[in-house]
Amino acid sequence: MGMRGKRQKPPKEDENILKLPSYITVEILSRLPVKTIILCKAVCKAWRNALLDPHFPLIHLAKSSVNLLLCRFPSYWLIEFGKDFRRKKMSKFNDENVHGVGEPSMVGSCNGLLCLSINYPEDFYVWNPVRNEYVTLPMPNIKAGNRLCSYSGFGFCPRTDTYKVIRMVRYGSMPSMAWTGSSNQAMCEVYTLGTNTWRTIEDVPVPHYGGLICKTPFNGAVHWICSFKINDEKFPLWICAFKIEDENWASILLPLPLLEVPGLEFTDQRKELLLSWLQLGVLDNCLAIFDKSQDSLLNIWMMKDYGVRESWIKGWSVESRMPSEIHVPSLLPLKLTKDGDLLMFDDFNKALVCFNPQKSMPCKQKISGLPKISKGIAYVASFISPIKAMKEEC
């Protein structure tokens, strides 16, 4: 049987890939884990071009879920989960942007951008570990001194696509639990990513010191727990929210059952206890309160309709004593997995804690290949460029 002609060579892999419309390639790649996406850049020119598409970061961000970012400075580990805690992918990033002495403080995280600060001097920079891009912010106008306390937050407004850093400063020594607040004792300045200067904001409802530690960006605002009375509210304890878009302050009332305990009067002593044991966070796309005020018990309140007091529900409750190796006051909520596991970070023991009310008691979780970590936060990985965000606002 004679040859009918030369056998055609099979098309190259690049040629097969190029037959797909570019928007389909972008759609497929945007669904992959971050570590895989990074590797895909080196596979072929078509994939690299798809990943460099200016629309790719937003398409990917829309599909991204909340995962974990663990830190032992200068290294950070992104932990991406599957259905449960046991199915995960890990990516390592190094922060080589040395802006001062010592480990930077975490100001906040929005859309994959981390805002970090070095206290002396108080340098701020915004870094995306996935892209390994960072921008340095101008020095704040209000300088820190020996008798100055300053606290910061980082937020994002989705309507205007704007990122802002808010910095509150209080004169004097460390705030006390019973401080009532006074507008002439505090100052506030705001920096919009991409501008050249910090701007002063008037009428600052300075939050309580403990509440300042648990700043939470959510729904276009940064939230703190405050400890002074507003209007005619019975309880001098609430959540203050700094709205990123209009730079105004709003108040969110705490759930009444958290404050009105039968047989227990709401005294200054109880207020101080709550301020020490309440923690703000975001769980299942809801503003959440971690209540650790009842010895070793743990209750989680979730606000199903943002800003509506009546929508607070008790979503989770651990009604038995925690294991002795877990430090309840230091627990920070991080993530609810698809399998029903609640992941927390024990900031005292520097350890991950996992709890599933249907399965077992809370227990520490080790991740193979990780050293002892110093910090853990909920994190949505993205390919948003802080450099591009700076240029767009200029």
C-alpha contacts under 8 A as a table, 3 or more apart, distances in Angstrom:
res1	aa1	res2	aa2	distance
3	M	6	K	7.46
11	P	15	E	6.04
11	P	16	N	6.71
12	K	15	E	5.20
12	K	16	N	6.61
13	E	16	N	5.21
13	E	17	I	6.29
14	D	17	I	5.17
14	D	18	L	6.09
14	D	44	C	6.58
14	D	45	K	7.73
14	D	46	A	7.06
15	E	18	L	5.08
15	E	19	K	6.56
16	N	19	K	5.39
16	N	20	L	7.49
17	I	20	L	5.71
17	I	46	A	7.08
18	L	21	P	7.28
18	L	22	S	7.84
18	L	46	A	6.41
20	L	24	I	6.51
20	L	25	T	6.55
21	P	24	I	5.46
21	P	25	T	6.60
22	S	25	T	5.06
22	S	26	V	6.22
22	S	50	A	6.56
23	Y	26	V	5.05
23	Y	27	E	6.12
24	I	27	E	4.93
24	I	28	I	6.18
25	T	28	I	5.21
25	T	29	L	6.16
25	T	47	W	7.36
25	T	50	A	6.61
26	V	29	L	5.25
26	V	30	S	6.00
26	V	50	A	5.49
26	V	51	L	6.87
26	V	53	D	7.99
26	V	56	F	6.55
27	E	30	S	5.29
27	E	31	R	6.88
27	E	59	I	7.53
28	I	31	R	5.68
28	I	32	L	7.35
29	L	32	L	5.56
29	L	37	I	6.61
29	L	51	L	7.74
30	S	37	I	7.72
30	S	56	F	7.16
30	S	59	I	6.62
30	S	60	H	4.62
30	S	63	K	7.43
31	R	60	H	6.91
31	R	63	K	6.82
32	L	36	T	6.26
32	L	37	I	6.14
33	P	36	T	5.36
33	P	37	I	6.30
33	P	80	E	7.31
33	P	89	K	7.73
34	V	37	I	5.06
34	V	38	I	6.27
34	V	91	S	7.85
34	V	130	V	7.73
34	V	381	A	7.45
35	K	38	I	5.29
35	K	39	L	6.50
35	K	89	K	7.89
35	K	90	M	7.65
35	K	91	S	5.97
36	T	39	L	5.12
36	T	40	C	6.18
37	I	40	C	4.99
37	I	41	K	6.89
38	I	41	K	5.77
39	L	42	A	5.92
39	L	43	V	7.21
40	C	43	V	5.15
40	C	44	C	7.65
40	C	47	W	6.56
40	C	48	R	7.11
41	K	44	C	6.94
41	K	45	K	7.82
41	K	47	W	6.09
41	K	48	R	4.52
41	K	51	L	6.98
42	A	45	K	7.76
42	A	48	R	6.87
43	V	47	W	6.87
43	V	48	R	7.58
44	C	47	W	5.56
44	C	48	R	6.31
45	K	48	R	5.01
45	K	49	N	6.07
46	A	49	N	5.22
46	A	50	A	6.23
47	W	50	A	4.94
47	W	51	L	6.19
48	R	51	L	5.14
48	R	52	L	6.22
49	N	52	L	4.99
49	N	53	D	6.27
50	A	53	D	5.20
50	A	56	F	7.45
51	L	56	F	6.16
52	L	56	F	7.05
53	D	56	F	5.37
54	P	57	P	6.92
55	H	58	L	5.78
55	H	59	I	6.31
56	F	59	I	5.06
56	F	60	H	5.97
56	F	383	F	7.98
57	P	60	H	5.20
57	P	61	L	6.01
57	P	382	S	6.57
57	P	383	F	4.88
57	P	384	I	5.47
58	L	61	L	4.93
58	L	62	A	6.14
58	L	383	F	7.99
58	L	384	I	7.39
59	I	62	A	5.37
59	I	63	K	6.90
60	H	63	K	5.38
60	H	64	S	6.26
60	H	382	S	6.92
60	H	383	F	7.61
61	L	64	S	4.97
61	L	111	N	7.24
61	L	380	V	7.99
61	L	381	A	7.56
61	L	382	S	5.60
61	L	383	F	7.57
64	S	380	V	6.38
64	S	381	A	6.84
64	S	382	S	7.42
65	S	380	V	5.97
65	S	381	A	7.96
66	V	335	K	6.85
66	V	378	A	6.31
66	V	379	Y	5.55
66	V	380	V	4.82
66	V	381	A	7.86
67	N	78	L	7.48
67	N	79	I	6.13
67	N	80	E	5.41
67	N	81	F	6.61
67	N	335	K	6.97
67	N	378	A	5.82
67	N	379	Y	5.20
67	N	380	V	5.95
67	N	381	A	7.66
68	L	78	L	5.90
68	L	79	I	5.14
68	L	80	E	6.87
68	L	334	L	7.36
68	L	335	K	7.80
68	L	376	G	6.86
68	L	377	I	5.85
68	L	378	A	4.85
68	L	379	Y	5.19
68	L	380	V	7.82
69	L	76	Y	6.60
69	L	77	W	5.58
69	L	78	L	4.67
69	L	79	I	6.25
69	L	376	G	5.77
69	L	377	I	5.45
69	L	378	A	6.37
69	L	379	Y	5.73
70	L	76	Y	5.59
70	L	77	W	5.10
70	L	78	L	6.58
70	L	79	I	7.72
70	L	373	I	6.54
70	L	374	S	7.64
70	L	375	K	5.76
70	L	376	G	4.46
70	L	377	I	6.62
71	C	74	P	7.53
71	C	75	S	5.93
71	C	76	Y	4.45
71	C	77	W	6.36
71	C	373	I	5.57
71	C	374	S	5.75
71	C	375	K	5.11
71	C	376	G	6.34
72	R	75	S	5.36
72	R	76	Y	6.37
72	R	371	P	7.70
72	R	372	K	7.26
72	R	373	I	4.89
72	R	374	S	5.24
72	R	375	K	6.96
73	F	76	Y	6.95
73	F	95	D	7.53
73	F	103	E	6.32
73	F	374	S	7.77
74	P	94	N	5.59
74	P	95	D	5.15
74	P	96	E	7.00
74	P	103	E	7.69
75	S	92	K	6.95
75	S	93	F	5.79
75	S	94	N	4.45
75	S	95	D	6.23
76	Y	92	K	5.75
76	Y	93	F	5.13
76	Y	94	N	6.05
76	Y	95	D	7.52
77	W	90	M	6.52
77	W	91	S	5.54
77	W	92	K	4.50
77	W	93	F	6.26
78	L	90	M	5.61
78	L	91	S	5.11
78	L	92	K	6.38
78	L	93	F	7.93
78	L	381	A	7.96
79	I	88	K	6.46
79	I	89	K	5.82
79	I	90	M	4.77
79	I	91	S	6.78
80	E	88	K	5.28
80	E	89	K	5.09
80	E	90	M	6.37
81	F	84	D	6.53
81	F	85	F	6.31
81	F	86	R	7.82
81	F	87	R	5.81
81	F	88	K	4.27
81	F	89	K	6.55
81	F	337	T	7.75
82	G	85	F	7.25
82	G	86	R	7.87
82	G	87	R	4.96
82	G	88	K	5.63
82	G	338	K	7.92
83	K	87	R	6.58
83	K	337	T	6.78
83	K	338	K	5.22
83	K	339	D	5.81
84	D	87	R	5.74
84	D	88	K	7.95
84	D	337	T	5.79
84	D	338	K	6.11
84	D	339	D	5.04
84	D	340	G	7.79
84	D	341	D	7.18
85	F	88	K	6.74
85	F	337	T	7.05
85	F	341	D	7.31
93	F	129	P	6.01
93	F	130	V	7.24
93	F	132	N	7.89
94	N	129	P	7.42
95	D	98	V	7.58
95	D	129	P	7.29
95	D	132	N	7.89
97	N	134	Y	7.70
98	V	101	V	7.81
99	H	118	I	6.94
99	H	123	D	6.92
100	G	118	I	5.94
100	G	120	Y	7.23
100	G	121	P	7.28
100	G	123	D	7.67
101	V	118	I	7.41
101	V	120	Y	7.73
102	G	118	I	7.68
103	E	118	I	7.44
104	P	116	L	5.96
104	P	117	S	5.29
104	P	118	I	4.95
104	P	119	N	7.69
105	S	116	L	5.54
105	S	117	S	5.18
105	S	118	I	6.34
105	S	119	N	7.74
106	M	114	L	7.52
106	M	115	C	6.45
106	M	116	L	4.86
106	M	117	S	6.71
107	V	114	L	7.61
107	V	115	C	5.26
107	V	116	L	5.27
107	V	117	S	6.69
107	V	152	S	6.00
107	V	153	G	5.36
107	V	154	F	6.11
108	G	114	L	6.02
108	G	115	C	5.35
108	G	116	L	7.28
108	G	153	G	5.96
108	G	154	F	4.93
108	G	155	G	7.42
108	G	215	K	7.97
108	G	216	T	7.76
108	G	217	P	7.38
109	S	112	G	6.45
109	S	113	L	5.57
109	S	114	L	4.58
109	S	115	C	6.22
109	S	154	F	6.75
109	S	155	G	7.67
109	S	217	P	7.73
109	S	379	Y	6.96
110	C	113	L	5.33
110	C	114	L	6.78
110	C	154	F	7.42
110	C	155	G	6.43
110	C	156	F	6.47
110	C	217	P	7.46
110	C	380	V	7.58
111	N	380	V	5.95
111	N	381	A	6.89
111	N	382	S	6.26
111	N	384	I	7.31
112	G	128	N	6.15
112	G	379	Y	6.71
112	G	380	V	5.26
112	G	381	A	4.57
112	G	382	S	4.75
112	G	383	F	7.30
112	G	384	I	6.92
113	L	126	V	6.38
113	L	127	W	5.67
113	L	128	N	4.84
113	L	129	P	7.84
113	L	382	S	7.78
113	L	384	I	7.35
113	L	386	P	7.12
114	L	126	V	5.48
114	L	127	W	5.17
114	L	128	N	6.16
114	L	129	P	7.98
115	C	124	F	6.99
115	C	125	Y	5.84
115	C	126	V	4.45
115	C	127	W	6.48
115	C	154	F	6.60
116	L	124	F	5.74
116	L	125	Y	5.53
116	L	126	V	6.32
116	L	127	W	7.73
117	S	122	E	6.27
117	S	123	D	5.38
117	S	124	F	4.40
117	S	125	Y	6.40
118	I	121	P	6.34
118	I	122	E	5.10
118	I	123	D	5.15
118	I	124	F	6.66
119	N	122	E	4.14
119	N	123	D	6.72
120	Y	123	D	7.54
122	E	139	M	7.18
122	E	140	P	7.61
122	E	144	A	7.64
123	D	136	T	7.74
123	D	137	L	7.20
123	D	138	P	7.76
123	D	139	M	6.21
124	F	136	T	6.19
124	F	137	L	5.41
124	F	138	P	7.61
124	F	139	M	7.54
125	Y	134	Y	6.73
125	Y	135	V	5.58
125	Y	136	T	4.34
125	Y	137	L	5.54
126	V	134	Y	5.39
126	V	135	V	5.41
126	V	136	T	6.59
126	V	137	L	7.71
126	V	386	P	6.68
127	W	132	N	6.99
127	W	133	E	5.74
127	W	134	Y	4.13
127	W	135	V	6.65
127	W	386	P	6.73
128	N	131	R	5.58
128	N	132	N	5.60
128	N	133	E	5.52
128	N	134	Y	6.34
128	N	382	S	7.85
128	N	383	F	7.59
128	N	384	I	7.38
128	N	385	S	6.99
128	N	386	P	6.85
129	P	132	N	4.61
129	P	133	E	6.90
130	V	381	A	7.16
130	V	382	S	6.92
130	V	383	F	6.51
131	R	383	F	6.20
131	R	384	I	7.94
131	R	385	S	7.20
133	E	385	S	6.85
133	E	386	P	6.67
133	E	387	I	7.04
134	Y	386	P	6.09
134	Y	387	I	6.72
135	V	386	P	6.41
135	V	387	I	6.18
135	V	390	M	7.85
137	L	193	L	7.90
138	P	196	N	6.76
138	P	197	T	6.62
138	P	198	W	7.75
140	P	143	K	6.79
140	P	189	E	7.88
140	P	197	T	7.92
140	P	198	W	6.14
141	N	189	E	7.94
141	N	198	W	6.52
142	I	169	V	7.97
144	A	148	L	5.86
144	A	149	C	7.57
144	A	150	S	7.43
145	G	148	L	5.21
147	R	171	Y	6.41
147	R	172	G	4.99
147	R	173	S	5.38
148	L	169	V	6.85
148	L	170	R	5.98
148	L	171	Y	4.91
148	L	172	G	5.68
148	L	173	S	6.66
149	C	169	V	5.64
149	C	170	R	5.22
149	C	171	Y	6.45
149	C	172	G	7.26
149	C	173	S	7.08
149	C	174	M	6.68
150	S	167	R	6.81
150	S	168	M	5.54
150	S	169	V	4.21
150	S	170	R	6.28
151	Y	167	R	5.67
151	Y	168	M	5.27
151	Y	169	V	6.46
151	Y	212	L	6.70
152	S	165	V	7.01
152	S	166	I	5.45
152	S	167	R	4.24
152	S	168	M	6.14
153	G	165	V	5.74
153	G	166	I	5.18
153	G	167	R	6.55
153	G	215	K	6.48
153	G	216	T	7.90
153	G	217	P	7.77
153	G	222	V	6.61
154	F	163	Y	7.41
154	F	164	K	5.89
154	F	165	V	4.58
154	F	166	I	6.35
154	F	217	P	6.82
154	F	222	V	6.99
155	G	163	Y	5.80
155	G	164	K	5.51
155	G	165	V	6.56
155	G	217	P	5.44
155	G	218	F	7.65
155	G	220	G	6.68
155	G	221	A	6.14
155	G	222	V	5.88
155	G	244	I	6.44
156	F	161	D	7.01
156	F	162	T	5.64
156	F	163	Y	4.49
156	F	164	K	6.39
156	F	217	P	7.67
156	F	220	G	5.52
156	F	221	A	7.17
156	F	244	I	6.36
157	C	160	T	5.72
157	C	161	D	5.53
157	C	162	T	5.25
157	C	163	Y	6.57
157	C	219	N	7.82
157	C	220	G	4.62
157	C	221	A	7.50
157	C	244	I	5.68
157	C	245	E	5.78
158	P	161	D	4.81
158	P	162	T	6.98
158	P	220	G	6.69
159	R	162	T	7.99
159	R	245	E	7.99
160	T	245	E	7.17
162	T	192	T	7.21
162	T	193	L	7.17
162	T	244	I	7.93
162	T	245	E	7.77
163	Y	192	T	6.03
163	Y	193	L	5.50
163	Y	244	I	7.80
164	K	190	V	6.76
164	K	191	Y	5.51
164	K	192	T	4.44
164	K	193	L	5.76
164	K	244	I	6.77
165	V	190	V	5.68
165	V	191	Y	5.14
165	V	192	T	6.58
165	V	193	L	7.69
166	I	188	C	7.21
166	I	189	E	5.98
166	I	190	V	4.55
166	I	191	Y	6.52
167	R	188	C	5.68
167	R	189	E	5.36
167	R	190	V	6.28
168	M	186	A	7.17
168	M	187	M	5.87
168	M	188	C	4.40
168	M	189	E	6.58
168	M	206	V	7.39
169	V	186	A	5.59
169	V	187	M	5.16
169	V	188	C	6.11
170	R	185	Q	5.91
170	R	186	A	4.43
170	R	187	M	6.48
170	R	206	V	7.82
171	Y	185	Q	5.77
171	Y	186	A	6.33
172	G	175	P	7.84
174	M	209	Y	7.87
175	P	179	W	6.66
175	P	208	H	7.38
175	P	209	Y	5.95
176	S	179	W	5.48
176	S	209	Y	7.45
177	M	208	H	7.04
177	M	209	Y	7.49
177	M	227	S	7.88
177	M	272	E	5.84
177	M	275	L	7.78
178	A	227	S	7.52
178	A	268	D	7.19
178	A	272	E	7.30
179	W	208	H	7.59
179	W	227	S	7.49
179	W	228	F	7.45
180	T	227	S	7.03
180	T	228	F	5.09
180	T	229	K	7.66
181	G	185	Q	7.61
181	G	205	P	7.13
181	G	206	V	6.52
181	G	228	F	6.58
182	S	185	Q	5.47
182	S	186	A	7.20
182	S	205	P	7.93
183	S	186	A	5.76
183	S	187	M	7.92
183	S	203	D	5.93
183	S	204	V	6.08
183	S	205	P	7.06
183	S	206	V	7.98
184	N	187	M	7.77
186	A	204	V	6.63
186	A	206	V	6.78
187	M	200	T	7.54
187	M	201	I	7.36
187	M	202	E	7.28
187	M	204	V	6.63
188	C	200	T	5.77
188	C	201	I	5.26
188	C	202	E	6.95
188	C	204	V	6.50
189	E	198	W	6.03
189	E	199	R	5.19
189	E	200	T	4.24
189	E	201	I	5.53
190	V	198	W	5.40
190	V	199	R	5.21
190	V	200	T	6.42
190	V	201	I	7.06
191	Y	195	T	7.31
191	Y	197	T	6.59
191	Y	198	W	4.64
191	Y	199	R	6.44
192	T	195	T	5.78
192	T	198	W	7.64
193	L	389	A	6.98
193	L	390	M	5.55
193	L	393	E	6.81
194	G	389	A	6.67
194	G	390	M	3.71
194	G	391	K	5.95
194	G	392	E	6.93
194	G	393	E	4.63
194	G	394	C	5.16
195	T	390	M	7.42
195	T	393	E	6.48
195	T	394	C	5.71
201	I	204	V	7.28
201	I	247	E	7.97
205	P	240	C	7.81
205	P	249	W	7.96
206	V	226	C	7.28
207	P	211	G	6.25
207	P	212	L	6.18
207	P	224	W	6.36
207	P	225	I	6.08
207	P	226	C	4.21
207	P	227	S	6.45
207	P	240	C	7.39
208	H	211	G	5.15
208	H	212	L	6.25
208	H	225	I	6.51
208	H	226	C	4.98
208	H	227	S	5.35
208	H	275	L	7.78
209	Y	212	L	5.19
209	Y	213	I	6.98
210	G	213	I	5.50
210	G	214	C	7.27
210	G	225	I	7.78
210	G	275	L	6.30
210	G	276	S	6.26
211	G	214	C	5.43
211	G	215	K	6.93
211	G	224	W	5.24
211	G	225	I	4.35
211	G	226	C	6.35
211	G	275	L	6.87
211	G	279	Q	7.58
212	L	215	K	5.65
212	L	224	W	5.69
212	L	225	I	6.96
214	C	224	W	6.45
214	C	225	I	7.79
214	C	279	Q	5.98
214	C	280	L	5.68
214	C	281	G	7.58
215	K	222	V	6.50
215	K	223	H	5.36
215	K	224	W	5.00
215	K	280	L	7.04
216	T	222	V	5.40
216	T	223	H	4.94
216	T	224	W	6.77
216	T	280	L	6.40
216	T	281	G	5.92
216	T	282	V	7.52
217	P	220	G	7.13
217	P	221	A	5.65
217	P	222	V	4.23
217	P	223	H	6.21
218	F	221	A	5.50
218	F	222	V	6.29
218	F	223	H	7.57
218	F	282	V	7.38
218	F	287	L	7.20
220	G	243	K	6.12
220	G	244	I	5.76
220	G	245	E	7.21
221	A	241	A	5.82
221	A	242	F	5.24
221	A	243	K	4.31
221	A	244	I	5.36
222	V	241	A	5.45
222	V	242	F	5.22
222	V	243	K	6.73
222	V	244	I	7.54
223	H	239	I	6.51
223	H	240	C	5.68
223	H	241	A	4.43
223	H	242	F	6.51
223	H	280	L	7.96
224	W	239	I	5.59
224	W	240	C	5.45
224	W	241	A	6.59
224	W	280	L	7.50
225	I	237	L	7.29
225	I	238	W	5.82
225	I	239	I	4.47
225	I	240	C	6.19
225	I	275	L	7.67
225	I	280	L	7.76
226	C	236	P	7.97
226	C	237	L	5.76
226	C	238	W	5.37
226	C	239	I	5.71
226	C	240	C	6.24
227	S	236	P	5.64
227	S	237	L	4.72
227	S	238	W	6.77
227	S	271	K	7.90
227	S	275	L	7.63
228	F	236	P	4.65
228	F	237	L	6.09
229	K	232	D	7.61
229	K	233	E	6.57
229	K	234	K	7.82
229	K	235	F	6.79
229	K	236	P	3.97
229	K	237	L	6.79
230	I	233	E	5.91
230	I	236	P	6.91
233	E	236	P	6.90
235	F	238	W	7.89
235	F	259	L	7.63
235	F	266	F	7.63
237	L	253	L	7.95
237	L	254	L	7.51
237	L	271	K	7.35
238	W	251	S	6.95
238	W	252	I	6.17
238	W	253	L	5.14
238	W	254	L	5.64
239	I	251	S	5.81
239	I	252	I	4.96
239	I	253	L	6.22
239	I	254	L	6.95
240	C	249	W	6.78
240	C	250	A	5.82
240	C	251	S	4.71
240	C	252	I	6.21
241	A	249	W	5.59
241	A	250	A	5.05
241	A	251	S	6.10
241	A	252	I	7.36
242	F	247	E	6.33
242	F	248	N	5.93
242	F	249	W	4.69
242	F	250	A	6.50
243	K	246	D	6.11
243	K	247	E	5.14
243	K	248	N	5.49
243	K	249	W	6.13
243	K	250	A	7.29
244	I	247	E	5.27
244	I	248	N	7.75
252	I	307	G	5.80
252	I	308	V	7.76
252	I	309	R	7.27
253	L	307	G	7.91
253	L	309	R	5.85
254	L	258	L	7.28
254	L	259	L	7.73
254	L	309	R	6.76
255	P	258	L	5.53
255	P	259	L	7.06
255	P	301	W	7.93
255	P	309	R	6.28
255	P	310	E	7.43
255	P	312	W	5.86
256	L	259	L	5.20
256	L	260	E	5.78
257	P	260	E	5.11
257	P	261	V	6.46
258	L	261	V	6.85
259	L	266	F	7.16
260	E	264	L	7.57
260	E	265	E	7.85
260	E	266	F	7.35
261	V	264	L	5.41
261	V	265	E	7.50
265	E	270	R	7.92
266	F	269	Q	7.92
266	F	270	R	5.86
266	F	271	K	6.84
267	T	270	R	5.19
267	T	271	K	6.26
268	D	271	K	4.93
268	D	272	E	6.15
269	Q	272	E	5.18
269	Q	273	L	6.30
270	R	273	L	4.93
270	R	274	L	6.21
271	K	274	L	5.19
271	K	275	L	6.15
272	E	275	L	5.07
272	E	276	S	6.24
273	L	276	S	5.23
273	L	277	W	6.28
273	L	293	S	6.67
274	L	277	W	5.10
274	L	278	L	5.66
274	L	291	D	7.91
274	L	293	S	6.01
275	L	278	L	5.69
277	W	291	D	6.25
277	W	292	K	5.00
277	W	293	S	5.20
277	W	329	P	6.00
278	L	289	I	6.63
278	L	290	F	5.60
278	L	291	D	4.92
278	L	292	K	6.18
278	L	293	S	7.15
279	Q	289	I	5.65
279	Q	290	F	4.81
279	Q	291	D	6.69
279	Q	332	L	7.08
280	L	287	L	7.48
280	L	288	A	5.83
280	L	289	I	4.80
280	L	290	F	6.17
281	G	287	L	6.16
281	G	288	A	5.09
281	G	289	I	6.30
281	G	290	F	7.40
281	G	332	L	7.69
281	G	333	P	6.27
281	G	334	L	7.59
282	V	285	N	6.12
282	V	286	C	5.44
282	V	287	L	4.75
282	V	288	A	5.24
282	V	333	P	7.63
282	V	334	L	7.59
283	L	286	C	5.34
283	L	287	L	6.63
283	L	288	A	6.14
283	L	302	M	7.54
283	L	333	P	7.47
283	L	334	L	7.22
283	L	335	K	6.21
283	L	336	L	6.66
284	D	335	K	7.61
284	D	336	L	6.60
286	C	302	M	5.98
286	C	303	M	5.69
286	C	304	K	6.01
286	C	306	Y	7.48
287	L	302	M	5.89
287	L	303	M	5.43
287	L	304	K	7.77
287	L	306	Y	7.24
288	A	300	I	6.77
288	A	301	W	5.47
288	A	302	M	4.42
288	A	303	M	6.26
289	I	300	I	5.65
289	I	301	W	5.02
289	I	302	M	6.53
290	F	298	L	7.31
290	F	299	N	6.17
290	F	300	I	4.80
290	F	301	W	6.65
290	F	332	L	7.64
290	F	333	P	7.26
291	D	294	Q	7.90
291	D	298	L	5.93
291	D	299	N	5.05
291	D	300	I	5.98
291	D	301	W	7.61
292	K	295	D	6.92
292	K	296	S	7.23
292	K	297	L	6.33
292	K	298	L	5.12
292	K	299	N	6.69
292	K	328	V	6.76
292	K	329	P	6.18
293	S	297	L	7.63
293	S	298	L	7.82
294	Q	297	L	5.37
294	Q	298	L	7.24
296	S	320	S	7.57
296	S	321	R	5.16
296	S	322	M	5.76
296	S	328	V	6.41
297	L	317	S	7.72
297	L	318	V	5.78
297	L	319	E	5.65
297	L	320	S	6.44
297	L	321	R	6.10
297	L	322	M	7.19
298	L	317	S	5.72
298	L	318	V	5.06
298	L	319	E	6.99
298	L	328	V	7.77
299	N	314	K	6.99
299	N	315	G	7.84
299	N	316	W	5.79
299	N	317	S	4.45
299	N	318	V	6.42
300	I	314	K	5.80
300	I	315	G	5.71
300	I	316	W	4.98
300	I	317	S	6.27
301	W	312	W	6.27
301	W	313	I	5.48
301	W	314	K	4.43
301	W	315	G	5.59
301	W	316	W	7.15
302	M	312	W	5.46
302	M	313	I	5.42
302	M	314	K	6.34
302	M	315	G	5.99
303	M	306	Y	5.94
303	M	307	G	7.76
303	M	308	V	7.57
303	M	309	R	7.63
303	M	311	S	5.49
303	M	312	W	4.35
303	M	313	I	6.48
304	K	311	S	5.39
304	K	312	W	6.32
304	K	313	I	7.41
305	D	308	V	5.68
305	D	311	S	5.52
305	D	312	W	7.86
306	Y	311	S	7.81
308	V	311	S	5.57
308	V	312	W	7.68
309	R	312	W	5.97
314	K	317	S	7.37
318	V	321	R	7.74
318	V	357	P	7.49
322	M	326	I	6.61
322	M	328	V	7.38
322	M	361	M	7.55
322	M	362	P	6.87
323	P	326	I	5.71
323	P	361	M	7.95
323	P	362	P	7.31
323	P	363	C	7.43
324	S	327	H	7.31
326	I	346	D	6.94
326	I	349	N	7.39
326	I	353	V	7.96
326	I	363	C	7.69
326	I	364	K	7.61
327	H	330	S	5.68
327	H	331	L	6.78
327	H	346	D	6.45
327	H	348	F	6.48
327	H	349	N	7.06
328	V	331	L	5.41
328	V	346	D	7.61
330	S	345	F	7.78
330	S	346	D	5.33
330	S	347	D	5.08
330	S	348	F	5.61
331	L	344	M	6.13
331	L	345	F	5.50
331	L	346	D	4.55
331	L	347	D	6.31
332	L	344	M	5.31
332	L	345	F	5.09
332	L	346	D	6.49
332	L	347	D	7.28
333	P	342	L	7.67
333	P	343	L	6.53
333	P	344	M	4.59
333	P	345	F	6.68
334	L	342	L	7.60
334	L	343	L	5.56
334	L	344	M	5.17
334	L	345	F	6.99
334	L	377	I	6.30
334	L	378	A	4.93
335	K	342	L	5.93
335	K	343	L	5.20
335	K	344	M	7.15
335	K	378	A	6.57
336	L	340	G	6.26
336	L	341	D	5.67
336	L	342	L	4.69
336	L	343	L	6.33
337	T	340	G	5.36
337	T	341	D	5.20
337	T	342	L	6.56
337	T	343	L	7.72
338	K	341	D	7.40
340	G	356	N	6.17
341	D	354	C	6.40
341	D	355	F	5.58
341	D	356	N	4.74
342	L	354	C	5.70
342	L	355	F	5.13
342	L	356	N	6.20
343	L	352	L	7.01
343	L	353	V	5.79
343	L	354	C	4.73
343	L	355	F	6.62
344	M	352	L	5.87
344	M	353	V	5.02
344	M	354	C	6.34
345	F	350	K	7.05
345	F	351	A	5.88
345	F	352	L	4.70
345	F	353	V	5.89
345	F	375	K	7.92
345	F	376	G	6.06
345	F	377	I	7.76
346	D	349	N	5.56
346	D	350	K	5.44
346	D	351	A	5.21
346	D	352	L	6.15
346	D	353	V	6.72
347	D	350	K	4.88
347	D	351	A	6.99
347	D	374	S	7.77
347	D	375	K	7.01
350	K	372	K	7.27
350	K	373	I	6.03
350	K	374	S	5.59
350	K	375	K	6.73
351	A	364	K	6.62
351	A	365	Q	7.30
351	A	366	K	7.87
351	A	372	K	7.77
351	A	373	I	7.11
352	L	364	K	5.68
352	L	365	Q	5.35
352	L	366	K	7.10
352	L	376	G	7.89
353	V	362	P	6.55
353	V	363	C	5.49
353	V	364	K	4.38
353	V	365	Q	5.57
354	C	362	P	5.59
354	C	363	C	5.60
354	C	364	K	6.27
354	C	365	Q	6.35
355	F	360	S	6.93
355	F	361	M	6.28
355	F	362	P	4.33
355	F	363	C	6.64
356	N	359	K	5.40
356	N	360	S	6.03
356	N	361	M	7.25
356	N	362	P	7.20
357	P	360	S	6.25
357	P	361	M	7.24
367	I	370	L	5.95
370	L	373	I	7.59
373	I	376	G	7.65
385	S	388	K	5.24
385	S	389	A	6.27
386	P	389	A	4.91
386	P	390	M	6.19
387	I	390	M	5.20
387	I	391	K	6.45
388	K	391	K	5.11
388	K	392	E	6.14
389	A	392	E	5.27
389	A	393	E	6.58
390	M	393	E	5.60
390	M	394	C	6.55
391	K	394	C	5.23
